[in-house]
Amino acid sequence: MIKRKISEDVYSLNSVPKEVRVSLVSVTLVRMGMATALPQFMLGATLGHSMTFWNALLATCLGSLIIEFISLGLGFAGMKEGFSTSLLARYCGFGRIGSVLVSLVIVISLIGWFGVQNTIFTEGILHALNYEINFGIIAFFSGIFLTFLVASGFKALAWTAKIAVPLFFIVILYIFLCLIFKNNTIVYNYLDIPQLSISEATTVVAGGFMVAALTTPDISRYCKNQNHLFWMITLCIVVGEFIINIISIYISHRLNTADIVTIMTRNAGIIGLTSIILSVIKVNDVNLYSSSLGLANALQVFTGKKWDYFKLTVCVGFAGTALSMAGILNHFVDFLSMLGVIFPPIAGVMIVDYFILKTSRKILDETREKGLLPDDASTPLIGWSAIFACIVGTIVGIVFKFGIPSLNSILVAGIAYWTFLTAPRPKGRGFPLHRDEPKSQ
C-alpha cells in the first residue's frame, strides 16, 4: 500500500493526512528494502577487506549511531508535519530554492550510485563471459540496457524487485553458513591492502546509508506515531547495519576479497551471479526513478516548465553509465567518504532549525491545524544562512582529519547555522534571516 502511494507521489507537495498513514510493518518493510540492499553488503565487504573484524564492527557501531541520530531527528519532523525531505527542507532553513538545491545534491549522489551498481552488473556479465570482452564496452551497453528498461516502465521490473531481495538473502546466508561450518582458519595479510582507520571507516559507514538517512521523512511521513518511527529506524539499522555488515565482514575475511562478484560466485555459482544481476536491476530501478523525478521537480522550479520523464531518465542513465565506464567503483571508499561529509551538514542545519531555532514552527503549527501549507509569502525564497553553514560543515569534514569527519561536519554546520541566525548584526546587513513572518522590504 505504502509503495503504491509513494510511487504515485500523491503527497510530494502536500502533508500526508493522518487517515492515510499506514502500519509499522508497512513502513518498516519499505525502509528495510533500502537497508538490506546490495550496496550494504558491498560496504561490509569493503570494511572486512580493510580492517580487523573488531575494528570493522566498532566502525559499524559508531557510523550507525550517526545514522540513527540523523534518521530520528529528520524522521520525527517528517512524521509530525507529514512532509517529504524536500518539502521539509523548505521550512527548515533552506527556503523554496534552497530545498531544490538539496534535492539536486541527492540526485547527483543517486547518479553516482547508479554508476557503482552498473559496474557490479558489468563485472557479473564479464565473469559469465570469462572476461573475454572489454570492460568499457560491456559497461556502456549494460548501462544503456538498464536505463531504457527503467525509462520504458518495463512491467517485469516489479517482478524482479519481489524476488531480488529474498534471493540475495538466501545466497549470502548460504555462503555464510558454508564458511561457518568449514574449520579452516582465516589467513589474511593486511599489508597488501589499503587500510582504513576507525574514523575513516566510521565516515564510510555513515556515507553508505546517508542518502537514506537524509530522505527518512519520505517514509516517516507515513508513520502513525513516534513509536512506529523509532522501531522502523532502529530495526532497519539492526538488520542492515549490523546483521548484514557482520555477515559481509566475516565472508570478506574468510574469502580474502572485497570483490562482490567473487564472493557471490565462489560458493553459490550461477545462483549467486543471478542474485547479483537481479539486485542491481532492483537498486538501479529505484536510483533512476528517484533521481529523474527529483531532477524533473528541480527543473520545473527553475524553468517553470514540465520536463519529459523519459528523456530525463535517459540523460541520468547516460551520466551514471559514464561514471561506471570511468571506474567509479575503484573509488568506492572515496565516494562513500564524500557522501559522509556532504550530507550530514544538511541534516545538521535542518535539525537545528526545527528543534532549536524553530524559525517556521509557528506558521507550521497554524497551517497544520487547517490542513494547509504555509504560503510563499511566509516562506523565504532561499536560505543563505543554511547554505553557507552546509558549505562550512562540508569543508571542515573534508579538510580536518581529527575525530570523525561525518560527526565533525554535522556539528560544525549546526553550530554555524545557529550562529548565523542568532549573532547580532547591523540592521540591513548579514545573512538573510529565516523567520516565521516575512521580513519587511
C-alpha positions as CSV (number, residue, x, y, z in Angstrom):
1,M,0.0,0.0,0.0
2,I,2.7,2.5,1.0
3,K,4.8,1.6,-2.1
4,R,1.9,2.5,-4.3
5,K,1.3,5.8,-2.6
6,I,5.0,6.8,-2.7
7,S,5.4,5.8,-6.3
8,E,2.3,7.8,-7.3
9,D,3.8,10.8,-5.4
10,V,0.4,11.9,-4.4
11,Y,1.7,13.9,-1.4
12,S,5.0,15.1,-2.8
13,L,4.0,18.7,-2.3
14,N,1.4,18.3,0.5
15,S,1.3,17.0,4.0
16,V,0.3,13.3,4.4
17,P,-3.1,13.2,6.2
18,K,-3.4,11.1,9.4
19,E,-6.1,8.9,7.9
20,V,-3.9,7.6,5.1
21,R,-0.9,6.7,7.2
22,V,0.0,3.0,7.4
23,S,1.1,0.3,9.8
24,L,4.5,-0.2,11.4
25,V,5.0,-3.3,9.3
26,S,4.3,-1.5,6.0
27,V,6.8,1.4,6.6
28,T,9.4,-1.0,8.1
29,L,9.3,-3.2,5.0
30,V,9.9,-0.3,2.7
31,R,12.7,1.0,4.8
32,M,14.2,-2.5,5.2
33,G,14.4,-2.8,1.4
34,M,16.8,0.2,1.4
35,A,18.8,-1.0,4.4
36,T,19.4,-4.5,3.2
37,A,20.2,-4.0,-0.5
38,L,23.4,-5.0,-2.4
39,P,25.3,-1.7,-1.5
40,Q,25.1,-2.5,2.2
41,F,26.7,-5.9,1.6
42,M,29.4,-4.1,-0.6
43,L,30.1,-1.8,2.3
44,G,30.6,-4.6,4.8
45,A,32.9,-6.4,2.4
46,T,35.0,-3.3,1.9
47,L,35.3,-2.9,5.7
48,G,36.2,-6.6,6.1
49,H,38.9,-6.3,3.5
50,S,40.4,-3.2,5.0
51,M,40.3,-3.7,8.8
52,T,40.3,-6.3,11.5
53,F,36.9,-7.8,12.4
54,W,36.6,-6.0,15.7
55,N,37.7,-2.6,14.3
56,A,35.2,-3.0,11.4
57,L,32.5,-3.8,14.0
58,L,33.4,-0.7,16.1
59,A,33.3,1.5,13.0
60,T,29.9,0.0,12.2
61,C,28.6,0.9,15.7
62,L,29.9,4.5,15.5
63,G,28.6,5.0,12.0
64,S,25.2,3.5,12.9
65,L,24.9,6.0,15.8
66,I,25.3,8.9,13.5
67,I,22.7,7.4,11.1
68,E,20.3,6.8,14.0
69,F,20.6,10.4,15.2
70,I,20.0,11.9,11.8
71,S,17.2,9.5,10.9
72,L,15.4,10.0,14.2
73,G,15.7,13.8,14.1
74,L,14.6,14.2,10.5
75,G,12.2,11.3,10.8
76,F,10.3,12.9,13.7
77,A,10.0,16.2,11.9
78,G,8.7,14.4,8.8
79,M,6.2,12.3,10.8
80,K,4.9,15.3,12.7
81,E,4.5,17.6,9.6
82,G,3.7,14.8,7.1
83,F,6.4,16.3,4.8
84,S,8.8,14.7,2.4
85,T,12.5,15.7,2.7
86,S,12.4,18.3,0.0
87,L,9.3,19.9,1.4
88,L,10.7,19.8,5.0
89,A,13.9,21.4,3.9
90,R,11.9,24.4,2.6
91,Y,10.7,25.2,6.1
92,C,13.9,24.2,7.9
93,G,16.2,26.9,6.8
94,F,16.7,26.3,3.1
95,G,13.7,28.1,1.6
96,R,12.0,27.3,-1.7
97,I,15.1,27.5,-3.9
98,G,17.4,26.1,-1.3
99,S,15.2,23.0,-0.9
100,V,15.5,22.4,-4.6
101,L,19.3,22.6,-4.3
102,V,19.1,19.9,-1.6
103,S,17.2,17.7,-3.9
104,L,19.8,18.2,-6.7
105,V,22.6,17.1,-4.3
106,I,20.6,13.9,-3.6
107,V,20.0,13.4,-7.4
108,I,23.8,13.7,-8.0
109,S,24.5,11.1,-5.4
110,L,22.0,8.7,-6.9
111,I,23.6,9.1,-10.3
112,G,26.9,8.0,-8.6
113,W,25.2,5.0,-7.0
114,F,23.8,4.1,-10.5
115,G,27.4,4.1,-11.8
116,V,28.6,1.9,-8.9
117,Q,25.8,-0.6,-9.4
118,N,26.3,-0.7,-13.2
119,T,29.9,-1.6,-12.6
120,I,28.9,-4.6,-10.5
121,F,26.4,-5.6,-13.2
122,T,29.2,-5.3,-15.8
123,E,31.6,-7.4,-13.6
124,G,28.9,-10.1,-13.3
125,I,28.4,-10.3,-17.1
126,L,32.2,-10.3,-17.7
127,H,32.5,-13.2,-15.2
128,A,29.9,-15.2,-17.1
129,L,31.8,-14.5,-20.4
130,N,35.2,-15.4,-18.8
131,Y,36.3,-11.7,-19.2
132,E,36.8,-12.1,-23.0
133,I,35.2,-8.7,-23.8
134,N,36.5,-5.2,-22.9
135,F,35.0,-3.8,-19.7
136,G,34.1,-0.4,-21.2
137,I,32.0,-2.0,-24.0
138,I,30.0,-4.1,-21.5
139,A,29.7,-1.2,-19.1
140,F,28.3,1.0,-21.8
141,F,25.7,-1.5,-23.1
142,S,24.7,-2.7,-19.7
143,G,24.1,0.9,-18.6
144,I,22.0,1.7,-21.6
145,F,20.1,-1.5,-21.2
146,L,19.2,-0.7,-17.6
147,T,18.4,2.9,-18.5
148,F,15.9,2.1,-21.2
149,L,14.5,-0.8,-19.1
150,V,13.5,1.7,-16.4
151,A,12.6,4.6,-18.7
152,S,10.2,2.5,-20.7
153,G,8.4,1.3,-17.5
154,F,9.0,-2.4,-18.2
155,K,6.4,-4.2,-16.1
156,A,8.8,-7.1,-15.3
157,L,10.8,-4.8,-13.1
158,A,8.1,-5.2,-10.4
159,W,8.5,-8.9,-10.5
160,T,12.3,-8.5,-10.3
161,A,12.0,-6.4,-7.2
162,K,9.9,-9.1,-5.4
163,I,12.5,-11.9,-5.9
164,A,15.8,-10.0,-5.8
165,V,15.9,-9.3,-2.0
166,P,14.8,-12.8,-0.9
167,L,17.2,-14.5,-3.3
168,F,20.0,-12.2,-2.2
169,F,19.4,-13.0,1.5
170,I,19.3,-16.8,0.7
171,V,22.5,-16.7,-1.2
172,I,24.5,-14.7,1.4
173,L,23.1,-16.8,4.2
174,Y,24.1,-19.9,2.4
175,I,27.6,-18.6,1.8
176,F,27.9,-17.5,5.5
177,L,26.8,-21.0,6.8
178,C,29.1,-22.8,4.4
179,L,32.0,-20.8,5.8
180,I,30.9,-21.2,9.4
181,F,30.9,-25.0,9.1
182,K,34.3,-25.0,7.5
183,N,37.1,-25.2,10.1
184,N,39.9,-23.6,8.0
185,T,41.4,-20.5,9.7
186,I,41.4,-17.0,8.3
187,V,44.7,-16.3,6.5
188,Y,44.9,-12.6,5.9
189,N,47.7,-10.2,5.1
190,Y,46.7,-6.7,5.9
191,L,50.0,-5.3,4.5
192,D,48.8,-5.9,0.9
193,I,45.6,-3.9,1.1
194,P,44.6,-0.2,1.8
195,Q,44.0,0.3,5.5
196,L,41.1,2.3,6.9
197,S,41.3,4.0,10.3
198,I,38.4,3.8,12.7
199,S,37.4,7.5,11.9
200,E,37.7,6.9,8.2
201,A,35.7,3.7,8.3
202,T,33.0,5.4,10.5
203,T,32.6,8.0,7.9
204,V,32.4,5.4,5.2
205,V,29.7,3.5,7.2
206,A,27.7,6.7,7.6
207,G,28.1,7.7,4.0
208,G,26.9,4.3,2.8
209,F,23.4,4.9,4.3
210,M,23.5,8.7,4.4
211,V,21.2,9.3,1.5
212,A,18.6,7.0,3.0
213,A,19.0,8.8,6.4
214,L,18.5,12.2,4.9
215,T,15.4,11.0,3.0
216,T,13.9,9.4,6.1
217,P,11.0,11.9,6.0
218,D,9.9,10.4,2.7
219,I,8.9,7.3,4.6
220,S,8.4,8.5,8.1
221,R,5.6,10.9,6.9
222,Y,3.5,7.7,6.7
223,C,4.2,6.7,10.3
224,K,1.3,6.9,12.7
225,N,3.2,7.8,15.8
226,Q,6.6,8.2,17.5
227,N,6.8,4.5,18.5
228,H,6.4,3.4,14.9
229,L,9.1,5.8,13.8
230,F,11.6,4.6,16.5
231,W,11.1,0.9,15.7
232,M,11.1,1.4,12.0
233,I,14.5,3.2,12.1
234,T,16.1,1.0,14.8
235,L,15.0,-2.4,13.4
236,C,16.4,-1.4,10.0
237,I,19.7,-0.3,11.4
238,V,20.0,-3.5,13.4
239,V,19.3,-5.7,10.3
240,G,21.0,-3.5,7.7
241,E,24.0,-2.1,9.5
242,F,24.7,-4.9,12.0
243,I,23.5,-8.2,10.7
244,I,24.2,-7.6,7.0
245,N,27.5,-5.9,7.8
246,I,28.7,-8.6,10.2
247,I,27.9,-11.3,7.7
248,S,29.6,-9.5,4.9
249,I,32.7,-8.6,7.0
250,Y,33.1,-12.2,8.0
251,I,32.7,-13.5,4.5
252,S,35.2,-11.0,3.2
253,H,37.7,-12.1,5.8
254,R,37.2,-15.8,5.1
255,L,37.4,-15.4,1.3
256,N,40.1,-12.7,1.4
257,T,38.4,-10.4,-1.1
258,A,36.1,-7.4,-1.3
259,D,35.0,-8.3,-4.8
260,I,31.3,-8.8,-4.6
261,V,31.2,-11.0,-7.8
262,T,33.9,-13.3,-6.5
263,I,32.2,-13.6,-3.1
264,M,28.8,-14.4,-4.6
265,T,30.0,-16.8,-7.3
266,R,32.8,-18.7,-5.5
267,N,30.3,-20.7,-3.3
268,A,27.0,-20.1,-5.0
269,G,27.9,-20.3,-8.6
270,I,25.3,-19.3,-11.2
271,I,22.7,-18.7,-8.5
272,G,25.0,-16.2,-6.8
273,L,25.6,-14.4,-10.1
274,T,21.9,-14.3,-10.8
275,S,21.2,-12.7,-7.4
276,I,23.8,-10.0,-8.2
277,I,22.2,-9.2,-11.5
278,L,18.6,-9.1,-10.1
279,S,19.7,-7.0,-7.1
280,V,21.5,-4.5,-9.4
281,I,18.4,-4.2,-11.6
282,K,16.2,-3.6,-8.5
283,V,18.5,-1.0,-6.9
284,N,19.1,0.9,-10.1
285,D,15.4,1.0,-10.9
286,V,15.0,3.0,-7.7
287,N,18.1,5.1,-8.3
288,L,16.9,6.1,-11.8
289,Y,13.3,6.7,-10.8
290,S,14.2,8.8,-7.8
291,S,16.9,10.8,-9.5
292,S,14.8,11.5,-12.6
293,L,11.8,12.6,-10.5
294,G,14.0,14.9,-8.4
295,L,15.6,16.4,-11.4
296,A,12.2,16.9,-13.1
297,N,10.9,18.8,-10.0
298,A,14.1,20.9,-9.8
299,L,14.0,21.9,-13.4
300,Q,10.3,22.7,-13.2
301,V,11.0,25.1,-10.3
302,F,13.9,26.8,-12.1
303,T,12.3,27.0,-15.6
304,G,8.6,26.9,-14.9
305,K,8.2,24.1,-17.5
306,K,7.4,20.4,-17.2
307,W,10.1,18.1,-18.5
308,D,9.6,14.8,-20.2
309,Y,10.3,11.9,-17.7
310,F,11.6,9.5,-20.3
311,K,14.2,12.0,-21.7
312,L,15.4,12.9,-18.2
313,T,15.7,9.3,-17.3
314,V,17.9,8.6,-20.4
315,C,20.1,11.6,-19.5
316,V,20.5,10.5,-15.9
317,G,21.2,6.9,-17.1
318,F,23.9,8.1,-19.6
319,A,25.6,10.2,-16.8
320,G,25.6,7.2,-14.5
321,T,26.9,4.9,-17.3
322,A,29.7,7.4,-18.0
323,L,30.8,7.2,-14.3
324,S,30.7,3.5,-14.5
325,M,33.0,3.4,-17.5
326,A,35.3,5.9,-15.8
327,G,35.8,3.4,-13.0
328,I,33.8,4.9,-10.1
329,L,33.9,1.5,-8.3
330,N,37.7,1.9,-8.0
331,H,36.9,4.9,-5.8
332,F,34.1,3.3,-3.8
333,V,35.6,4.3,-0.5
334,D,36.2,7.8,-1.6
335,F,32.6,8.0,-2.9
336,L,31.2,6.9,0.4
337,S,33.5,9.2,2.3
338,M,32.3,12.1,0.2
339,L,28.7,11.3,1.0
340,G,29.7,11.0,4.6
341,V,30.7,14.7,4.8
342,I,28.4,16.4,2.3
343,F,25.0,15.1,3.6
344,P,25.4,15.4,7.4
345,P,25.7,19.2,7.3
346,I,22.3,19.4,5.5
347,A,20.8,17.2,8.2
348,G,22.5,19.3,10.9
349,V,21.0,22.5,9.7
350,M,17.5,21.1,9.4
351,I,17.6,19.5,12.9
352,V,18.9,22.7,14.5
353,D,16.3,24.8,12.7
354,Y,13.4,22.5,13.5
355,F,14.2,21.7,17.1
356,I,16.2,24.6,18.4
357,L,15.7,27.8,16.4
358,K,12.1,26.8,15.3
359,T,12.1,29.5,12.6
360,S,9.0,28.2,10.9
361,R,7.3,26.2,13.7
362,K,4.7,28.9,14.5
363,I,3.4,29.1,10.9
364,L,3.6,25.3,10.5
365,D,1.6,24.8,13.7
366,E,-1.1,27.2,12.5
367,T,-1.3,25.8,8.9
368,R,-1.2,22.2,10.1
369,E,-4.4,22.6,12.1
370,K,-6.1,23.9,8.9
371,G,-4.6,21.1,6.7
372,L,-2.7,23.7,4.6
373,L,0.8,24.6,3.7
374,P,2.4,28.0,4.6
375,D,2.0,30.3,1.6
376,D,5.0,31.6,-0.4
377,A,4.8,35.0,1.3
378,S,5.7,33.4,4.7
379,T,8.5,31.2,3.2
380,P,11.9,32.6,2.3
381,L,13.0,32.2,-1.3
382,I,16.4,30.9,-0.4
383,G,18.1,30.4,3.0
384,W,21.6,31.7,2.5
385,S,22.5,31.0,6.2
386,A,21.6,27.3,5.7
387,I,23.6,27.0,2.5
388,F,26.7,28.8,3.9
389,A,26.5,26.6,7.1
390,C,26.5,23.5,4.9
391,I,29.5,24.7,2.9
392,V,31.4,25.4,6.2
393,G,30.5,22.0,7.6
394,T,31.5,20.2,4.4
395,I,34.9,21.9,4.2
396,V,35.6,21.1,7.8
397,G,34.7,17.4,7.2
398,I,37.0,17.2,4.2
399,V,40.0,19.3,5.4
400,F,40.3,18.4,9.1
401,K,41.1,14.8,9.8
402,F,40.8,14.8,13.6
403,G,38.0,12.9,15.1
404,I,35.2,11.5,12.9
405,P,34.7,13.6,9.7
406,S,30.9,12.9,9.5
407,L,30.4,13.9,13.1
408,N,32.6,17.0,12.7
409,S,30.7,18.2,9.6
410,I,27.2,17.9,11.2
411,L,28.3,19.6,14.4
412,V,30.1,22.4,12.7
413,A,27.2,23.0,10.2
414,G,24.6,23.0,13.0
415,I,26.7,25.4,15.2
416,A,27.5,27.7,12.2
417,Y,23.8,27.9,11.2
418,W,22.8,28.7,14.8
419,T,25.5,31.4,15.0
420,F,24.5,33.0,11.6
421,L,20.9,33.3,12.8
422,T,21.5,34.4,16.4
423,A,24.6,36.6,16.2
424,P,24.0,40.4,16.4
425,R,24.4,42.1,13.1
426,P,23.9,45.7,11.8
427,K,20.5,46.5,10.5
428,G,20.1,45.5,6.9
429,R,23.4,43.6,6.8
430,G,24.4,40.0,7.3
431,F,22.9,36.8,6.2
432,P,19.2,36.8,5.2
433,L,17.1,35.6,8.1
434,H,14.5,32.8,8.1
435,R,11.6,33.8,10.4
436,D,8.0,32.9,10.7
437,E,7.0,36.3,9.4
438,P,8.3,37.7,6.1
439,K,10.8,40.5,6.6
440,S,9.5,43.9,5.5
441,Q,11.1,45.4,2.5
